[in-house]
Amino acid sequence: MIRGTILQALYLNAFGVDAPVNIHDPYAMPRGVLARVMELSHVLPARSEMNAAVRYLQQKGYVEAVWDEDGEFTLVRLTTQGMDLVEGNLKDPGVLLPRR
């Protein structure tokens, strides 16, 4: 559920009714903003779980991430493949998307 919530948050940031967090890159979200969005969705994993989820999504090509020297992501960006997954054009049994 963590992986799907991350993807959905990024997707809604880019395509939702409100302006994206970063109008110059609507597909990207800083870690702190993503953590707050997840908290508001009643899903707030431990830092290590969130890092692991982003690593999985990055390895699958659903997101791009910027990592700091401590191994924590600082920014995550939705890719076209990630958009396809959220829109239902791709399936991945390792990603459970929340219901909208």
N, C-alpha and C positions, 0 to 999 in steps of 0.2 A: 504494500500500500504506500510506503514511503516513496518508492521510485515513481509510481503513478502520480502521486500528489505533487512531486517536484515538476514532472512534465506538464501536468495540468496547470500548475501555477504559472509556469513560463508561457504556456500557450495563451492563457487568459490575460496575462500581462500584455502580450503582443496584439491579441485580437479582441479583447474585451471592450466594453463600452467606455471605460475610463481610459485616460491617457496613460501610456506605458511609463514605467519608472524612468527610463532613459529614452527620450524621443529620438536620439541619434542612433540608438541600437535597441529597438523595441523587443528584440528576442533575448536580451541579456538581463540578468538580475544579480546584484551583489548578494553575498552570503547573508548579511544581516537582514536585508529586505526579504529574502526567501525564507529565512527562519521566522520572521514575523508573520508572513503570509501563512506559513504552515501552522504556526501557533493559533492563528485566527481560524484555521480549518480544523482545529482540535487534533493536530498531528504535529508533535514536536519531538523528533528523535534526539538521542544523544549525539554529540558532535561526531563521534566515531561512526555511528550508524548513518548519519547524513553524508559524511565523506565517502563511506562505502557505497552508498546508493548512487552518488554522483559518479564515482569511479566506474561502477557497473554501466550506468547510462552512457558514460563517455566511451567505454570500451565497445559498446554496442553501436556507437555512432549517433545516438539520439541527442547528445549534448556535446558541447565543447566546454572545457573548464580551464581556468587559470588557477594554478596551485602556488602556495607560498612555500618558503623553505622548511616549514614545520609539517608539510604534507596536508594542509587544509586548503580547500578551495576558497578563493576570494571572489570569484565571478563564475557564473554558469550561463551558457547561451544555448538556446534551442536550435537544433539543426532541422533541415527539411525532412530528414528521416524521422526525427522526433515528432515533427508536425504530423507526418503520415501515421505514426503510431497513435497519437491522440485522436486523430480524425477517424481511426478505424480502418485505414487502408493497409496497415501492417498488424501482425499479431506477434506477441512475445509473451510466453507463459511466465516469464520472470518479472513482468510489469503488470500490476493490477491497477487499472485506472479507476478513480472514484467516480461514482455516479454524479451526473450534473443535474 
